[in-house]
Every structure is written in structure tokens, then in C-alpha cells.
Amino acid sequence: MSKIEYPTLDLFTYNLTDSSSNTEDYWLRLPDQLKQKGFSTKVNDEDPQRLDFWNTISAAVDGAYSRANFDDTNCLRCGCSIDQEIELSDIPLTLTQIKDLALLPKVGNLAPGRLSENGYLGQTWMISGWTVPAINPISETIAHQAYKALIPQGHQHQQLGEFLGATVYEMWRGEGRWEGIDKDSHVIIIFYPDQPTFQKASQYSNAWRYLFYCRHKILWAYEQGRELKLRLLEQYKHSLIDKKSLESLSTKGLEELKSELQKNINTVFSYVQDINLLQTQQHTVEVNYRNYEKQCKDIFQSEKILEEFSKIIKDKYQVQLEKDYLSLNPGLAILENLTATIRGMVEIEQAQRDRHLNTSIAIAGIGLATSQIASAVIIAQQNPPKDIPFYQTQAFWYSIGSGAIASFVFWVFLSLLIKIIHRFRH
């Protein structure tokens, strides 16, 4: 019966670089945390971003933590191995024990390994080792049991391939095969036919790390794009674009129009931000697809297991994001035109209100001037008695009456003039 020698578990986690999460502090404290668990540590001589650890007390356990930055993304890799031979039936228990040894950064209430709420791209587990006796591959049932040791819910999707003569099981969970993929569910299982092949495979660790980065970045960008599409549609739906709403604008007063204008300005601002982000995610998928293809061509030329995802990126993700952008981008011009229309209505309403105010001031001015003239004439002709208050004098009431009559006459004249001008214009 087959056994597994040197069972190894690697975890690759990917987070967008976030200044609010202090990963440097985690990295500095990591050696002391490992020592508290009984491990010896040493910075790798060839890679200063790698911390090796080992423990030879109860079982020969060794591994390494390493970190790397790809563009705007931080990658942390945690690998751990047990230098012993185990039965196939012991694989789930052994993987669980190794998994529990992992010391991952913890931020707030987020799950270990997640450095921010929105900047977490995902993670990939890789299970490896070599079979004893040699060239004796494990069954699919054993692979499924190994997966459930890490992801208790079990896989929903899988594909099989080959790498360096070993069978590769790739499994994950998601709403669809390539839609709504669970960020924490991706697992690769490779048990190599012998020790030399396993040692050769270790040279590909950094290549896998970058390939997984491209995969998670593409999936993250695609899902972000789908969320942006829904948000853009919702913004467009709730803006004033239907005929009935447009017609109702003509019946609204100045303050209501100002409120509608501000609402549409806010909608346009959000729409501009989201449509630009959608284009950014489209570009992110495009760039990382090229990098993914280059990595496959340069290092994993004959690995058929990588072809399906590559085809999905080209035929589905890129096409869908491009269609979404092309269909939603014209909505920005419609919203901008609508905002300009409302702004024009506000300006017209404001001008009419100002004109009415100016007319009222002019009428009041005519009345006041006439009243003052009348009062001056009356007083010049007849001085008011000194023992009578001014508001009881004839001069006061004559001036008031003449001012009111003058204002009324001017208002009638102005109204007739406006009607005549309006008639000639039409």
C-alpha cells in the first residue's frame, strides 16, 4: 500500500498593499512567535525576505515564511513539512496538524491572513510530498479527503492535470465553475513519483507563487467589475431619466429644482468614479492575463491544467468587462446632459425670480418717489399745524394715496408692455 514521504503544506496569501496594516511589525515579531512554539529560526542566506524554521524535538518539522511584493500586492508564503513517512489514511490528520502551525498576520476582527476588508485577493493551499513506493499515484478519493482536511465543506469544482510526471488535482468552491469563486477555497494537490522529482519541483515554488498571484488578481478584478456594473445600473436607474420624471420638473419650484440638481451632481460624481474604476478593473484583467500567459509559456509550457483558466480569462472575463464598460459609459453623457438641463432650469427660474424682485422694487420706487413729491408740494403750499401728529395731516395721506396710485398705474403699464413684447416675439 502506498505511503507519503515528507508531507508538505504551503499557503500563499495575497493582499493589496495597505498602509493601514502594519505587516512589517508582524514580520519583526515572527521569529519570537516561532521560538515560543519551540522552533529555531534563521534568516535565509540567499533570500533576506525568507525566514527558515525547524524543530527536531518531537518530529522533524521544518519550513519557511517568505514575503514578496508584486506591483500593488503583498504575498506571504508559509510552508511547512514533516520529515516522516505517513499512511494515506493519516493524510487528513497530518495536514490539519501542519495547518494549525501556521502563524498568519491578524488585523482587527478579520480572519488570519486578511490585511484589509476590501483589499484581500485570496489564498491558495498547495499539498505535496512523494509516494512510497515510487511511481504509485494516489487515488482521487484520497485527494478529496486531503482537500476536506483544509476546507471542511468539500470542493465543488475540480480539474486534473499533470506536472513533472505527477497527477495534479486542482479543486475549489464557487457559485459557478468560474463565477463567484470562494477566495479561500483554492487547493492544489501534487504527490510526486519520487524524491528527486519532489526536489526538482521545489525549484518552481516562486513560479507557482507568481502564477497564483496573477490568478487571484484576475478573479478579484473580475468580481470587482461585476459589482461595479450592478452599482452603476442602480445609479442610472434611480436618476431622473424617464419621461414622466422629466415632465414633472417643469412644475417644480426653485428650491425643488436646486435639490434635484444637487442630487444629480452627486449621481454624476459617483458614476464617473465607478465607470473609471470599471475601466481600471478591465485593464487589471488584461495586464495580468498577459503576465499569466507569459508565465505559462516560459515555465509551464506543457501544463494542460492551466489552459482552461487561460481560456476563461480571454473568452469570458475580458469580453464581459469590455461589454459592461461599452454599454454603461454612454450613461455618463446622459446623466451629464440631464444635470445640465436641470441647471438651466434653475438658472431660468432664478432669473425670473430676480426679474420679479426688480420689478417690485421699481414699482415701489415709483410709488415712493411720487409720494415724496406730492408731500413736498402740499407742504410747500400749506404748512401743517404744529399741534397735530404728522400721520394725521392731510399732506401725509395725500402723499400715501398719490404714491399708491402711481405704483398701480406703473404696474398696469408695465404689465401691458410685457404682454405686447411677448406677443411680438411670438
C-alpha positions in Angstrom: 0.0 0.0 0.0 1.3 3.5 -0.9 2.6 5.9 1.7 3.5 9.6 1.5 7.0 10.8 2.4 7.8 14.3 3.6 4.2 15.7 3.5 4.3 19.4 2.8 1.8 22.1 3.0 2.3 25.6 1.5 -0.1 28.5 1.9 0.1 31.6 -0.4 -1.9 34.6 0.7 -2.4 37.8 -1.4 -3.4 41.3 -0.2 -3.4 44.7 -1.8 -0.7 46.8 -0.1 -2.4 48.8 2.6 -0.6 51.4 4.6 -3.0 51.0 7.5 -1.9 47.4 8.2 1.5 47.0 9.8 2.9 43.9 8.1 6.4 45.0 9.0 5.6 44.7 12.7 4.2 41.2 12.0 7.4 40.2 10.2 9.6 41.5 13.0 7.7 39.7 15.7 7.5 36.4 13.7 10.9 34.9 15.0 9.9 35.3 18.6 6.4 33.8 18.0 8.0 30.8 16.3 10.5 30.4 19.2 7.6 30.4 21.6 6.2 27.4 19.7 9.6 25.6 20.1 11.1 26.4 16.7 14.6 27.6 15.9 14.7 30.3 13.2 17.2 31.8 10.8 17.0 34.4 8.0 17.8 32.6 4.8 21.3 33.3 3.5 20.2 33.7 -0.2 16.9 35.5 0.4 16.7 38.0 3.2 12.8 38.1 2.8 12.7 34.4 3.9 12.7 33.2 7.4 13.5 29.4 7.9 12.4 27.5 10.9 12.8 23.9 12.2 12.1 21.7 15.2 13.7 18.4 15.9 12.3 17.6 19.4 9.1 15.5 18.7 9.2 15.2 14.9 11.4 16.6 12.3 9.4 19.7 11.3 10.8 22.4 9.1 9.6 25.2 6.9 9.8 28.8 5.9 8.0 32.1 5.8 8.7 34.4 2.9 7.2 37.6 1.5 7.3 39.4 -1.8 5.6 42.3 -3.5 4.1 42.1 -6.9 3.0 45.5 -8.2 0.5 46.7 -5.6 0.1 43.3 -3.9 1.8 41.8 -0.9 2.3 38.0 -1.0 3.0 35.9 2.1 4.0 32.3 1.7 4.0 29.9 4.7 5.4 26.4 4.0 5.8 23.6 6.5 6.9 19.9 6.1 7.2 16.9 8.4 10.2 14.7 7.7 8.5 11.3 8.1 6.5 8.7 6.2 2.8 8.6 6.7 0.0 6.3 5.7 -2.6 7.5 3.2 -5.3 7.3 5.8 -3.3 9.7 8.0 -3.1 12.5 5.4 -6.1 14.5 6.7 -4.9 14.4 10.3 -1.3 15.3 9.3 -2.5 18.3 7.1 -4.7 19.6 9.9 -1.7 19.5 12.3 0.5 21.3 9.9 -2.2 23.9 9.1 -2.5 24.7 12.8 1.2 25.6 13.0 0.8 28.5 10.6 1.3 31.9 12.2 -0.5 34.5 10.0 -0.9 38.2 10.4 -4.1 39.2 12.3 -5.8 42.6 11.7 -8.8 43.5 13.9 -11.7 41.1 13.5 -10.6 39.9 10.1 -9.7 36.3 9.5 -6.0 35.5 9.9 -4.1 36.4 6.7 -6.5 39.1 5.7 -4.9 42.6 6.0 -8.0 44.6 4.9 -11.7 44.2 4.2 -11.6 45.1 0.5 -8.0 44.5 -0.4 -7.9 40.8 0.2 -7.4 38.9 -3.1 -7.4 35.3 -1.8 -5.2 32.4 -0.9 -4.0 29.1 -2.4 -3.1 25.9 -0.5 -0.6 23.5 -2.1 -0.2 20.0 -0.7 2.8 18.0 -1.8 5.3 15.2 -1.0 6.3 12.0 -2.8 4.9 8.5 -2.9 6.4 5.3 -1.5 6.9 3.1 -3.3 7.8 5.3 -6.2 5.5 6.0 -9.2 2.4 5.0 -7.3 -0.1 7.9 -7.6 -2.8 8.5 -5.0 -6.5 7.9 -5.8 -9.0 10.7 -6.4 -10.7 9.8 -3.1 -7.6 10.4 -1.1 -7.2 13.8 -2.9 -10.8 14.7 -1.9 -10.1 13.7 1.7 -6.9 15.9 1.7 -9.0 18.8 0.4 -11.6 18.4 3.2 -8.8 18.5 5.8 -8.3 22.1 4.8 -11.7 23.1 3.5 -14.3 21.1 5.6 -17.2 21.9 3.2 -15.5 19.9 0.4 -14.8 21.0 -3.1 -17.5 22.0 -5.7 -15.2 22.1 -8.8 -12.1 20.4 -9.9 -9.8 19.6 -12.8 -7.0 17.1 -13.3 -3.6 17.6 -14.9 0.0 16.6 -14.8 3.2 18.3 -13.6 6.7 16.7 -13.7 5.0 13.3 -14.2 2.8 13.7 -11.1 -1.0 13.9 -11.2 -2.3 17.4 -10.2 -5.6 17.8 -8.5 -6.9 21.4 -8.6 -10.1 22.0 -6.5 -12.1 25.0 -5.4 -15.5 26.2 -4.4 -17.8 28.8 -6.1 -21.3 29.7 -7.1 -20.4 28.6 -10.6 -17.3 26.9 -12.1 -15.8 30.3 -12.9 -18.3 32.7 -11.2 -18.4 33.8 -7.6 -15.3 31.8 -6.6 -14.6 31.5 -2.9 -11.3 33.3 -2.3 -10.2 30.8 0.4 -11.1 27.6 -1.4 -8.3 27.1 -4.0 -6.2 24.0 -3.4 -3.5 22.2 -5.5 -2.6 18.6 -4.6 0.6 17.1 -6.1 2.3 14.0 -4.8 5.4 13.4 -6.9 6.5 9.9 -8.0 9.9 10.1 -6.1 12.2 12.2 -4.1 14.3 13.6 -7.0 11.2 14.8 -8.7 10.0 16.4 -5.5 13.3 18.2 -5.1 13.2 19.4 -8.7 9.6 20.7 -8.1 10.9 22.8 -5.2 12.7 25.0 -7.8 9.3 26.0 -9.1 8.0 27.5 -5.9 8.4 31.1 -6.9 6.9 30.5 -10.3 3.8 29.0 -8.7 3.7 31.9 -6.3 3.6 34.4 -9.2 1.1 32.3 -11.2 -1.2 32.2 -8.2 -0.9 35.9 -7.8 -2.0 36.5 -11.4 -4.9 34.1 -10.9 -6.2 35.8 -7.7 -5.7 39.3 -9.1 -7.7 38.4 -12.2 -10.5 36.8 -10.2 -10.6 39.7 -7.8 -10.7 42.4 -10.6 -13.4 40.5 -12.5 -15.6 40.3 -9.3 -15.0 43.9 -8.6 -16.0 44.7 -12.1 -19.3 42.8 -11.8 -20.1 44.6 -8.5 -19.3 48.0 -10.2 -21.7 47.1 -13.1 -24.6 46.5 -10.6 -23.8 49.7 -8.8 -23.7 51.7 -12.0 -27.0 50.2 -13.1 -28.6 51.1 -9.8 -27.3 54.7 -10.0 -28.6 55.1 -13.5 -31.9 53.5 -12.6 -32.6 55.9 -9.8 -31.6 59.1 -11.7 -34.3 61.2 -13.4 -34.3 59.6 -16.9 -37.9 58.5 -17.5 -40.3 60.8 -19.4 -42.7 61.3 -16.6 -40.0 62.4 -14.2 -38.6 64.8 -16.8 -42.0 66.4 -17.4 -42.6 66.8 -13.6 -39.5 69.1 -13.5 -41.4 71.9 -15.2 -43.9 72.1 -12.3 -41.3 72.3 -9.6 -40.2 75.5 -7.8 -36.7 76.9 -7.5 -35.8 75.1 -4.2 -37.1 71.7 -5.5 -35.1 72.2 -8.7 -32.0 73.1 -6.7 -32.5 69.9 -4.7 -32.8 67.8 -7.9 -29.7 69.5 -9.3 -27.6 68.6 -6.3 -28.9 65.0 -6.3 -27.9 64.7 -10.0 -24.5 66.3 -9.4 -23.8 63.7 -6.7 -25.0 60.9 -9.0 -22.8 62.1 -11.8 -19.8 62.3 -9.4 -20.3 58.7 -8.2 -21.0 57.5 -11.8 -17.7 59.0 -13.0 -15.8 57.3 -10.2 -17.4 53.9 -10.8 -17.1 53.9 -14.6 -13.4 54.8 -14.2 -12.9 52.0 -11.7 -14.7 49.6 -14.1 -12.2 50.5 -16.8 -9.4 50.1 -14.3 -10.5 46.6 -13.5 -10.8 45.8 -17.2 -7.2 47.0 -17.5 -6.1 44.9 -14.5 -7.5 41.7 -16.0 -5.9 42.5 -19.3 -2.4 43.1 -17.8 -2.5 40.1 -15.5 -3.7 37.9 -18.3 -0.7 38.8 -20.3 1.5 38.0 -17.3 -0.3 34.8 -16.7 0.2 33.7 -20.3 3.9 34.7 -20.2 4.4 32.6 -17.1 2.7 29.6 -18.6 4.7 30.0 -21.8 8.1 30.5 -20.1 7.8 27.9 -17.3 4.7 25.8 -17.5 4.6 25.2 -21.3 3.1 21.7 -21.2 0.8 22.0 -18.3 -2.7 21.5 -19.8 -4.3 22.1 -16.4 -3.7 25.8 -16.7 -5.3 26.1 -20.2 -8.9 26.2 -19.1 -8.5 29.2 -16.8 -6.5 31.0 -19.5 -9.3 30.4 -22.0 -11.9 31.6 -19.5 -10.0 34.9 -19.0 -9.7 35.5 -22.7 -13.2 34.4 -23.8 -15.3 35.4 -20.7 -13.7 37.8 -18.2 -12.2 40.2 -20.7 -15.1 40.1 -23.1 -17.7 40.6 -20.3 -15.8 43.6 -18.7 -15.4 45.2 -22.1 -19.1 44.8 -22.9 -20.1 46.2 -19.5 -17.9 49.3 -20.0 -19.1 50.0 -23.5 -22.7 49.6 -22.5 -22.5 51.7 -19.3 -20.2 54.5 -20.4 -22.8 56.3 -22.6 -25.0 56.6 -19.5 -22.5 59.2 -18.2 -23.2 61.6 -21.1 -27.0 61.1 -20.5 -26.6 62.0 -16.8 -24.4 65.0 -17.6 -26.9 66.3 -20.1 -29.7 65.8 -17.6 -27.7 67.7 -15.0 -27.1 70.5 -17.5 -30.8 70.6 -18.2 -31.8 71.0 -14.6 -29.0 73.6 -14.1 -30.5 75.6 -17.0 -34.0 75.3 -15.4 -32.6 76.6 -12.1 -30.9 79.5 -13.8 -34.1 80.4 -15.7 -36.2 80.1 -12.5 -33.7 82.2 -10.6 -33.6 84.9 -13.4 -37.4 85.1 -13.4 -37.5 85.4 -9.6 -34.8 88.2 -9.8 -36.7 90.0 -12.5 -39.9 89.9 -10.5 -38.0 91.2 -7.5 -36.5 94.0 -9.6 -40.0 94.9 -11.0 -41.4 95.0 -7.5 -38.6 97.3 -6.4 -39.1 99.6 -9.4 -42.9 99.8 -8.7 -42.2 100.6 -5.0 -39.6 103.1 -6.0 -42.1 104.9 -8.4 -44.7 105.0 -5.6 -42.2 106.3 -3.0 -40.9 109.0 -5.3 -44.4 110.1 -6.2 -45.4 110.1 -2.6 -42.4 112.3 -1.7 -43.1 114.8 -4.5 -46.8 115.1 -3.6 -45.9 115.5 0.1 -43.4 118.2 -0.7 -45.8 120.2 -2.9 -48.6 120.0 -0.3 -46.3 121.1 2.5 -45.0 124.0 0.3 -48.5 125.2 -0.2 -49.8 124.8 3.3 -47.7 124.3 6.5 -49.2 121.6 8.7 -50.5 122.6 12.2 -47.8 122.1 14.8 -50.1 120.5 17.4 -51.3 117.7 15.0 -49.1 114.5 14.6 -47.7 114.1 11.0 -49.6 110.9 10.3 -52.9 112.7 10.9 -52.2 115.5 8.5 -53.8 115.8 5.0 -50.3 116.0 3.5 -49.4 112.6 4.8 -52.5 110.9 3.5 -52.4 112.7 0.1 -48.8 111.6 -0.3 -49.7 108.0 0.6 -52.6 108.0 -1.8 -50.7 109.5 -4.7 -47.8 107.0 -4.2 -50.2 104.1 -4.2 -52.0 105.4 -7.4 -48.7 106.0 -9.1 -47.5 102.4 -8.3 -50.7 100.9 -9.5 -50.6 102.9 -12.8 -47.0 101.9 -13.4 -47.8 98.3 -12.7 -50.6 98.3 -15.2 -48.4 100.0 -17.8 -45.6 97.5 -17.2 -47.9 94.5 -17.4 -49.3 95.7 -20.7 -45.8 96.4 -22.1 -44.6 92.9 -21.2 -47.7 91.4 -22.9 -47.1 93.4 -26.1 -43.4 92.5 -26.2 -44.2 88.8 -25.6 -46.8 88.9 -28.4 -44.4 90.4 -30.9 -41.7 87.8 -30.0 -44.2 85.0 -30.9 
